[in-house]
Amino acid sequence: MKFVIHRNPLLEALKKAQSVVEKKNTVPILANVLFAVEGDELSISATDLEVGLKMVLPVEKAQSGKITLSSKALLDIVNELPQAPIEITKKENDSVEIVCGKSRFKVVSLSATEYPALPAFEEKKYHDAKLDGLKEMIDRTSFAVSTDATRYLMNGVYFEPLEKNVMRMTATDGHRLAFMDGEVFSTMPEFKRGVIIPRKGLMELRKFLEEGDSTIGLAFERGYVFANLGGSYLFIRLIEGEYPDYRQVIPKSTDRVAKIDKANFHSALKRVSLLAHEKSKGVKFSIQPGMLTIYSSNPDLGEAKEEIDVGYTGEPVSIGFNAKYLLECLAVTPVDKLELLFKDHLSPGILKGEGQPNHTYVVMPMRI
């Protein structure tokens, strides 16, 4: 096998592959990328068996064949090579020669026959999905995904159909819940039920979306989601099981609403949280007509208090929240005005962008 390829497209492809490959080296071949040349095209594949990526690039002076090379070693080499064509040739005993200008490397390879078989991406039935809609859904929910390995079913987002072509993406870690609704597909795939997309796969999909302009093809088949974007492919193994019934924690009634300026709220909350307890990040809200007081106390550090103007006309209420959870939501909320909805000091609060009914963030209260 032999081919010549330009440095920059190869470098970009290797960077994407490196984020997918198995880092722990439990199976040595999974630390490698698979190069397959057919005609004047090179396909580069990487997988950890949970997530897989395949990219197709044009090559010159090609001779068909397959090789595998260490993803990290090859990335390091190509990153340091000059802006010139790179010639890669398979030699005897599965060694590979890399030549670029006056630079020459001889790299050890593992046999391509050991590499796990990847799906036939081209044969799937893809449904067009809006790139911007998917990006927004991922950005505004993924931060709430649980990282607790014992809560396996919550280690991803729940992607489910609602009605009239509307999809919902939901994430929770048991302390807060984020979900967003939107019309993503031009024609809806057939869903028997929602699917759980694991966090790593979701992050790779989010990176994948940056490459497109308007739409991406998605297919759902036998425990996997497949993505097709401009000749590059991604597969994600779904989490099997029933997602927890998150609707139970959404407050049925929140008769008190405070309207808050996002910038003022964000800066005040950030300052007060500096003296909150390091683990709990708990802050106390005292809400009364026209005023929100945010307070934190830590025996080892001291106290902090700040007041901001709010639009509120109800009875005074005091309630505690984890400041970190609120700040993470504010970071992905694009509007200037917020609504904080609540019932009492024992019930979950709801944070929304004003005029944005399609995105909801529920956060559990804390005893402070």
N, C-alpha and C positions, 0 to 999 in steps of 0.2 A: 504494500500500500504506500501511496505517495501523493502529496498534494502541496500546492503553494497557496497561501492565504495572506491577506493584508493584516497588519498588526491590530489596528483599532477595533474592527468588528470581532476579532478573536478575543481580544482583551475584555470587551464588554460581555461577551457570551460566557467567558470563564468566571467573571465576577458574579454573574447570576447563578452559575452552576455551583460555585463555592458556598453560596448561602443555603443550598439544598443538600449537599453531600453529607454523609454520616461523619460527624466529627469525632465520635468516641472510638471509631475503628474496631467495633465489635466484630464486624465482617470486613476484612481488609479491602475487598474489591469495591465496597461502597464508598471508600475514600477516593475512588477514581472516577473520572469521566470517560464515557464511551464515545469514541470517534468512529463514525461509519461514513465511508465515501462511496457514492454511487453516481456515476455520470460526472457532471460538473458541480455536484452538491455535496456538502459536508453536513452531517447531522451530529450535533453534540448533545449527549444525554447525561443526566445526573439524577440520582435517586437515593433516598434513605429508606425506601419501601413504603413510607407513609406519604411522601410528596415526591413527585417526579417532574422533570423538566426536559423538553426536547426543543432544540433550536436548529434551524437550517440556514446555512450560509453558502454563498457561491465560492468556488475554488477554481484554481487554474492548474494545468499540467497534472491532472488527477489520474491516479490508478486506484481502482476499487479495492476495498478491504476494510478491516476493523482493527482498532487498537484501543486499549485503555491506558490512561496516564493519571498519575497522582494529581488531583485537582489543585491542591495548594502549591505543590512544587511547580507545576506548569504555569499557574497564575503568577507566581513570583518571578519565573523566568521571563515570561512574555511582558510583564510589567516593566522590566528593566531593559528590554530590547529596543533598539532604535526604530524610528519610523521608516520601515522598509519591509518588503515582502518576506514572509517566513516560509521556509521549506521544511516539511515534516515527512520523514521517510521511515518505514518499518524495516528494521534490519533482522539479522538472524537472532534466535533465542529470545524473541519478543522484545528486544531492545529497540529504541526509537531514537533517531538522530534529528536534531532540530538545528537548522542553519538559518542565520539572519545576518547578512553582511559578512563581517569577519568573525562573528560569534558562532560557536559550534558547541552543542551539548549532546551528550549521549545519555539517554534517560532509561531507567529500568521500567518495564511495563508488565502488567499482569495480563494473562490471556483473555481475549474478548469473549471466549466461550464460557467463561465463569461469570460474566456479567448477567444479572437477572433480566429476564424478558420484560420488556415494557409493553403497555397496551398499544393496539393499533389505533392511534389517535384519529387518523383520517377517516375511519369508518363510522364514527359516532354521529348521532343526530344532534347537531348543535342548534341552539335557540339564541337569537340575537338578544343581547342585554345591553342596556345603556351604561356606558362607562362611568359617566358622572354620577348617575344614580347609585351604582354599586360602590364607588369610592366613598360617597357621602355616608352610605349605610355602614360601611366598614369603619370609617373614621369615627363615627358617632356612637358606636357600640363596642368595638373591640377592646377598648380600655377597661371595660367592666368584666371581661372574661376571667374566670377563676384560674389561678395558677396552682391551686391545691391539688396535688396528684390523687388524693383520696376522693376528690369530687370529680371523677373522671368525666361524667356526663356534662359537667359545666365547664370543661376545659376547651370549649369552643363556642361558636355562635349558633343559634337555632334559626334556620332559614326556612320559612313556612309560607304557604299561600293563604291568603285571606279570601276576599271576594272581589269580583270585577277586576281581575288582572293585578290586584295589589299583593305585593310580597311584604313580609315583615322579617326583620333581622333582630334577634334578641340576644343579650348577654347578661349574665348575672354571676356574682361570686357569693351570693347569700347575704351580703350586706348592702348591696346596691344593685339596681336593675336598669338597663338601658335598652330601649327598643325603638325602631324606626320603621315606618311604613312608606312604601313607594311603588309606583308602576315601573318596574324594571324591564320586563320582557315585552316585546312587540307581539309575540305569540307565546302563551304560557306552556311550559313543559308539563308533562303529566306527573303530578305529585300524588302519591297515595297518602303521604303524610310529610311533615317537615323533615329536614335533614340537619345533622349537627356537623358543622365544618370546624375542624380543630384549629387551634390558634396559630400554629406554625404554618399550616396550609393557607390560612386566611391572610397571614402576613405576606406569604409568597404571592398569593393572588393579588394583593394590594400593590406590590411592586410590579407585577405583570401588567396591571392596568395602566401604568404610567407610559407604556409603549404605544398605546392606541390613541385614536382620535375621537371616535364616537361610539362604536359598539364592539362587543366581544361575544364570541360564541361560547355558550355553556351547555354542557350535556350532563345528565344525571343517570347513572347506570350501575346497578349491582354494587352498592356500597361505595361508589366513587363519584366525584364531580370532576369533569374534564373541561378545560378551557382552551380555546383556539383563538389566537390573535396574530394575524398577519403571517401565518406559516410557523409560528412558535406555539408550542403546546405545553400544558401543565396538567398534571393529575393530582388529586388530593384524596387520600383514603378517608372516608367519613367515620365519625365516631358512631358506633352501633349502640342502640338503646333508646329509651324513652327520655326525652328532655323533661326536667321537672316542670310541674304546672305553675309557671311563673305568674299566671293571672291571679292566683290567690293572694299575692302580696301587693297587688295594685289597689290602692285605697278606693273604696266604692264612693265615698263622699269626702270632699275637701272643701268645706264651706268658707274657709278663710284664704284670702289671696293678698300677697304683698307684691307690688310692682317695684322692681329694683333696676337701677342703672348698672349695667354689667361691669363697666370699667371701674366705677367706684367700689362696687361689691368685691370684685376680684382683688384690687389692690389692698383694701381693708382686710379681707379675709387672709390674704397672704401675710400681711404684717402681723396680725394677731396670732396666726398659727405658729409664728416663730417661737413663741413661749408655750405652746401647747405640749402636752405629754408626748415624748418621742415616739412611743408605740401607738397610742390610741389616736393621736392628733385631734383630740376632742376639743370643740369650741362650743360655747353656749350662746344661743341667740335669744335676745329679749326683744320681742316685737310689740310695739304699741303704736297708736295712731300717728303716722308721719315719721316714725323713727325706728331704726333697727340698731340695737347695740350688740356688738360681737365681743365676747369676753373669753379669755383663756387664763388658766392658772396652772403652774407647775411648782411644787415645793422646792425643787432644785434650781429653778431658774427665775421664777417671779411671776408677774401677772401682766396682762395686756388687755386694753379695752379700746374700742373704737366705735364711733357712732356715724351712721350714714342716713340720709333722708330716703324714705320709701313712701310709696303710695299705699297706705293701709288705713282702714277705718274701723276694723273690728275690735274685739276685746283683747287686752294684753295677753300675750302667751310667751312662755319661756320653753325652749326646746334645744337639745344638744345634737350636734352632728359631727361626723369625722370631716375635718377641713380638707384633707387630702382628696376624699371622694368628690367633694364639691368642686375643688380646683381642677380636677381632671375633667369633669364635665364642662366647666367653663372654657377650658382650652379648646374644645371642639364645637362650641356653640357660636355660630357666626354672627348673631344679631346683637344689637346694642342694648335692648331692653329685655328683662327677665321677669318671669312670674314664679314666685315661690308659693305653692299651694299646700295647705296643711289643715289638719283637724284639731289635734291637741298634742300635748308633749309626749304621748305614748304611741302615736300613729306615724307611719312613714310619711315623709314629705315628698312632694313632687316639684321638680325644677324643670321649667320649660322656657324656651325662647318665646317672647311675645309674638303672637301671630304664627306660631309654628306648631300646629296640632299634630303633625305627623311624627314628631320626635318627643319621647317622654323619658324622663330620668327619675327613678324612684330611689330614695335613700332612706335607710332605716335610722331611727333616732337613737341617741345614746343617753345614758343616765350620767349626768355631770353634776 
